[in-house]
Amino acid sequence: MAEAIAAVVANDRIRSQVHPLAERPDKERLIYAKAPKWMNYTVAEEIIDDLDEILDEEQTPRMPRMPCRLIYGPTNGGKTWIAKRFISKYVQANHASDHVGDIASTPDEKTALEESVSPVLYMQVHPQPTEARIYEEILKRLGVDVDNGARVTSKMDLAIDALHEAGVRMLFIDEIHNAIVGSRNQQRQFLYTLKYLANDVELSIVALGTDEALAAVNTAPEMASRFYPLPVPAWRDDGAFVALLRRMAKGIPLRKPVDLTTDERISREILAMSEGCIGDIVDVLYRATRRAIRTGTEEITVTVLRELRYIPFSKRGRPNYGRDRDA
């Protein structure tokens, strides 16, 4: 009898570790597995808390020199993910209230970001940034028609008026490392334009970019002093990474319990494949989930991970990498 009871308890424990959608059709499980999901972690929470404080006018009253931030880290490292999470708390959509809410769970993430208006505005740096393009992008995001052939000063006046009218208090500028593609004078002009906007509208600018963004901002010392750096480093083989994998495992709808941490070979394989970038961690786990479902394995193992033949970001410029690693 005792053995029977123990077996029932064990089976119940195993079932409790299986995702509620595990018995759903394969297509439904894959759609769920691929849907963006927010995962809390210390660095992200600290950045969001910092931005909350800046946006709160009681804690940070408007002033000519508003605090600005530079969120930087490796490609696919989670910078925009953090921005989306923050923006989702304040977003007001141009077209419909349906976009208001948790952007991290919205299928069309980019649309939700681009439609954010007040008090937060999101934009990206043009691959060939100029002063005029900054104003054009702001006006586009705010839904203001502009004649691209108009004088730069006219675009500037329109952009400043539109920012004031929309009540924008924080301007997110993604891909700011694109600002380093031009000459030194062009880089400085770009940064001085941001400085002018911040001073005139009394808004905070949050720049996002790769590690090269540090170089972009440091081309103008007075800008470097204004943009306080907030690094988003790659994940390492430590307790924080293990905790992240445990949280992620709970969202994987396989029919066998998903354990990514007990066998250290699995966590280290995921870390090596993703190079510690959270976007790639998510991608690796989705691909592993898809393979586990389609092959009937229904679990994530070292073998399943290696069968993905996943190419890490740093190796994607090597055409023979896939063959080299099997040699």
N, C-alpha and C positions, 0 to 999 in steps of 0.2 A: 504493500500500500504506500509506504513512504517513497519508494522509487517511482511509483505512478504519479504521486503528488509532485515530486521533484521534476518529473518530465513535463507535467502540465505547466508548472511555474516557469520552466526553461522555455517552453514553446511560447508562452505568453510574453516573456521578456523579449524573445526574438521578434515576435509580431509587433511589439511596441516599438522596435527599432526600425521597422520597415515603414516607408513613407505611405501616408494615407492614399495616395494615388497609384500605388504600386500595381494594383490589379486592373487599372484602366487600360484601354487600348494603347498600343505602342505609339501611334501618332500623337495621341493626347499627352502621353508622358513626355515625348520629345519636345512638344510645344512648351510644356510647363518647364522642362529642364533648361530650355534655351531662353525663357523669359528673364529679363534683367531682375535681379533681386539685390536689395541693399543688405550689406553685411557690416554691422558696427565694428569698428576697431579703433584703438586709442588715438592714432595719428589723425584719422578722419574726424573723430569727435572733438579733439582739441582744436582743429582748424575751424570746424563749424561753430564751436563755442566762441572762438575769437571773432569770427565774422558776425555772429549774432550780436556781440557786444558793440561792434563798430556800427552796425545798422540801427541799433537802439538809440534813438535821439536823446533819451534821458541819460544814458551812460556816455554817449559820444555826441555832444551837441554839434551842430553845423559850425564850421569855422573855415577860414581861407585855406588852411593847410590840413586837409583831412588825412587820416591815416590810410596808407595803401599797403597792399600785400602782394608778394610774389610767391605763388604756389608752384614749385618746380620739382621735377623728378624724371625718371626714365619714361620713354615712350610706353604707352599702355599701362602706366603705373597707377592709375586711379585718380588722377588730378581732376579730369572733367567729371568723373563719377561723383567726387566730393562736391564739386560745384553744383551739379544737378540736384544732389540731395539738399543742399542749402537753398537753392533757388526754388525748389518745390514747396518750401514753406511760405514763400512770399509771392509766388507767381500770380499774375493776373493775365489771362490769355487775351489776345486781340480779338479772336473770333468766337470762342465758346468757352463756357465755364467748365466744360468736360475735361479740359487739360489741367485744371487746378487739382493738385493732389500730389501723390508720390510719383514723381517723374521716373524714378528708378524702376517702376513697375509698368510704365507706359511703353507699348511696342515701338511707337515712333518717337524715340528719345530726342532726336535732333529737332523735330518739329516743335516739340514741347519747349525745348530750350529757346529756339528762335522766336517763339511767340511770347516769351516772358517780357513784361513791360514794366510795371511799377510795383514796388520801389527798386527792383533789381532789373538790370538790362544785361543781356548776354550778347557778345559778338565775337567774331574771329578776325585775326589779323590776315589781311590779304597777302598772298605769296610775294607780291611786290608792293609793300606798303608805302603809301604816301599820305601827306596831310589831307589831301582831298578825299582819298579813299576812306580814311577814318570817318570823316563827316558823312560821306555817302552811306557807309555801313550803319552808322547810328541812325540816320534818317530812315533807312530801309527797315531797320528793326522796329522803329517807332511808327511805321506806316505812313511816313510823310513823303510825298512825291518830290523829287528833286531833278532838276535839269543837270545832267552830268557835264554839260558844257558850260555851266555857270561858273563864275569866278570863285576861287577858293574862299575868299572872305564872305561871299554870300552863303556858301554852304556852311561855313563856320557859324554865322549868325543864326541860320535856320536850325542847325544842330543844337546850339546852346538854348535857343528858345524852346525847342521841342523837349529837351531834357528837363528844363524848368517846368514846362507845362505838364509833363508826364509824372513829375515828382520823383524822378530817378535819384536815388541816394547812393547806389552802388553799381558800378559798371564793371562787369566781368569781360576781360579781353583774353581770349584763348589763342593758343599758338603764337605767343608773343616772340618766340625764338625766330619767327619769320622776319622780325625786324632787323636781324643781323645780316640779311642777304645784300643790303645796299652798301653804299659807301659810308664812311664814318660820319660825314655831314648828314647823310640821309637818316642814319640811325639816330643821331642827336636831334634832328628835326622831328622825327617821329615821337621821340620821348618828350621833347618840349611841348609838342601838341597835347600829349596826355596830361602833362603838368598844367598847361593852360586850362584844359577842360576841368581838371580837378579843382583848380583854384576858382575859376569863374562860376561854376555850377555848385561848388562846395559839395562834391561827391567823392566817395572813396573808389579807387580803382583797384581791382583784384586781377592781377595778371597771372596767366597760367602758361607753362611751357616746359620744355625739356631743360636739362642742366645748362644747355646753351643760353637759356633765358637769363641766367646770371650774367653772362658776358654781355647780353644785349642791354640790360639795365645798367651795368657798370660802365658803359661807354660815357655816361654822364654822371659824375660823382654826386651831384646834388639830387639826382633821381635815385641813386643807390641808397642814399640816406633816407629817402622817403619810402621806398618799397622794402618793408621788412620781410626777409625771406622765411618761407614756411616750406621746408623740404618734405617730400613724400618719398621716402627711400624704398628701395626694393626690399622684399621680405627676405629674412634670413632663416637659417635652420635653428630656431629657438622656440621657446614656449609660446610666444605670440603667434607664430606660424602654425603651430600645432592646434592652438585654440581656434584659429581661423578655419582650418580644415575640418575641425569638428563641427563648427557651425554650418559650413558648406555641405557637409555630409548629410545633415538633416533635411536638405532640400533636394536630394537626389532620389527620384522615384523608381528605384530598382526593387525587384521582388525578393532579393536577399539583403540582409543588413549591410549597410555601407559603413565600413570602418577604414578611414584613411590614415590613421595615426598609430595603431597598435603595432603594425609592421612598419618599422622605420624605413624599409626599402621603398615603400609606397610614397611616403611623404617626401623622401629625398629625391625620388624619381620625378615627382610633380614639381618640386623646387628646381631641379636641373632643367626640366623641359621648359618651364615658364620663365626661368632666370629671375624668379622672385617678383615678376610684374603681375599685379592682380588681374589685369585684363587677360593675360595669357593663362593664369591659373584657372580662371573661369572657362576659357576656351578649351583647355586640356580636359577639364572635368566634364564638359559637355560632350566632347568628342569620345571620351571614355564611356560615358553614359550611353551615347548612341551606339557605340560598338557593342557594349554589354547587352543592350536590348536586341539589336539585330542578330547577334550571334547566339542569343539564348543563354549567355553566361550569367547575366543578371547580377553581376558583382564587379567591383573595380579591383583588379589585382595588378601586380607588377607586370605580368604577362600581357594583360589587356593594354596597359599604358605603353609598353614597348612596341606592341603591334600597331600603334597609331602612327609610328614613324614621324612623330611631330618634330618640326624644325624650329628650334629656338630663334628668337628675333635676331640675335647677333650672327646667326649662321645663314640667314635667308639670302645673303648675297653670294653664297658659295653654291654654284650649280651642281657640284658633285658631292655635296654634303651627305645626301641620302645614301649614296653608294659608299662613301668613305667610312661611315660609321658601322657598316655591316662587314667591312673588310677584316 
